[in-house]
Amino acid sequence: MQISIAQATDLAVRVLQRAGMTPSAARIVADHLVDANLCGHEFSSLPRVLAIVDELRKKPPPGEILVVREDRSSAVIDGGDNIAYIVSITAIDKAIEICRKTGVAVVAANNTWFSGRLAYYVERAARQGFVAMHTTNVTARVAPYGGIDRLMGTNPIAMAFPSEDDPLVIDIGTSSTSWGDVLLARAKGEPLPEGVAVDARGRPTVDPGAALEGAFLAWGGQRGSGLSLAIQLLGILAGSAPVIHDVSNFGLFFLVIDPDILLPGSQYRARVSELRRAIAANRPMEGKPEVRVPGDGSLRRRTQALAAGVVRLDERVYQRILALCD
């Protein structure tokens, strides 16, 4: 089914306010979720409202988001147990503010949970001319390579680079599946792909419920597991525990760089655009589609969806969200 962008945003705002969010906070989260839908990322879009509301019901009202330490080139933010959709906007904007003055900014945030789609935040910086990297470690749902016990988060990493056109955005998770994908599969009554999860006894499973009781597997074997470990260590640097056992105190790490400190003028943006064109023009393998630049599919889908003015949503998920308004 499909509904208008305005209807989707209003629905998310109403549900989140009913769950206790302030109107301004609900709007920030709703805009993020709708944008994820426009970009074609179903798992991180409106269906995520269901999990957010579930967590809000378990938590006391959040505190204030505070910058607890700041110097010339860095800052540390206490998220006040607010959802990271909001804390991350505060953090990336603080990093941009510092970077404008110094050329490089490192910002950490903690005491927060659920970070959403990381590309959303780094793209915000890249559209203002900055290179940005963002990582976060999250609730332990992933087994390290060769293991079956949950120790790592799904631990995504996103990077964005300014160009003469849209930013070039790379956003990847380090697990074979994401928590949002598994929740979405359970909500739709669909199985998982093979080889992405094990049950509580370490046996391969395609059952979303069993995967949630067991563990997800690392993406890319040893390499993906190693990258996940690096992200977890940056999360600890940002203030999280070594292993996060519940939905709290994620560690958010942001690095923002002004490319002009290394390559003056508009040279960097021009070279990014040149590389993007070269990748897009690369000859595809026989029988394969055209070569795509990472992130460009999301940008194209967003442009098309904005022109159409609608978002697409599974009917079963829509009815579950609608019921939260009652």
Secondary structure, DSSP 8 states (H G I E B T S, - for coil): -EEEHHHHHHHHHHHHHHTT--HHHHHHHHHHHHHHHHTT-GGGSTTHHHHHHHHHHHS------EEEEE-SSEEEEEEEEEEHHHHHHHHHHHHHHHHHHHSEEEEEEEEEE----THHHHHHHHTTT-EEEEEEE-S--B--TT--S--B----EEEEE--SSS-EEEEE-SBSS-HHHHHHHHHHT----TTSEE-TTS-B---HHHHHHSEE-BTTHHHHHHHHHHHHHHHHHTT--SS--SS---EEEEEEE-GGGTSTTTHHHHHHHHHHHHHHTS---TT------TTHHHHHHHHHHHHHTEEE--HHHHHHHHHTT-
